[in-house]
Amino acid sequence: MKWTDTQDIAIALAEAHPDVDPKQVRFTDLYQWVMALPGFGDDPKRCGEKILEAIQLAWIAEVD
């Protein structure tokens, strides 16, 4: 997975953290959780606030 695979990342996060409300996740935690996902292999420096926001929004949509 790459940073731009927001939907795949959102699904993986929902499965890895089923008891977490994605609306309450700080970007620092979200960044670390994405980096720790199995199959994630993108450059950590390619991530910015816009990407994290897109991932968070996709995760919220996935949970709802």
Secondary structure in CASP SS format (residue, H / E / C, confidence):
PFRMAT SS
TARGET T0000
AUTHOR 0000-0000-0000
METHOD secondary structure of the structure
MODEL  1
M C 1.00
K C 1.00
W C 1.00
T C 1.00
D C 1.00
T H 1.00
Q H 1.00
D H 1.00
I H 1.00
A H 1.00
I H 1.00
A H 1.00
L H 1.00
A H 1.00
E H 1.00
A H 1.00
H C 1.00
P C 1.00
D C 1.00
V C 1.00
D C 1.00
P H 1.00
K H 1.00
Q H 1.00
V C 1.00
R C 1.00
F H 1.00
T H 1.00
D H 1.00
L H 1.00
Y H 1.00
Q H 1.00
W H 1.00
V H 1.00
M H 1.00
A H 1.00
L C 1.00
P C 1.00
G C 1.00
F C 1.00
G C 1.00
D C 1.00
D C 1.00
P H 1.00
K H 1.00
R H 1.00
C C 1.00
G C 1.00
E H 1.00
K H 1.00
I H 1.00
L H 1.00
E H 1.00
A H 1.00
I H 1.00
Q H 1.00
L H 1.00
A H 1.00
W H 1.00
I H 1.00
A H 1.00
E H 1.00
V H 1.00
D C 1.00
END
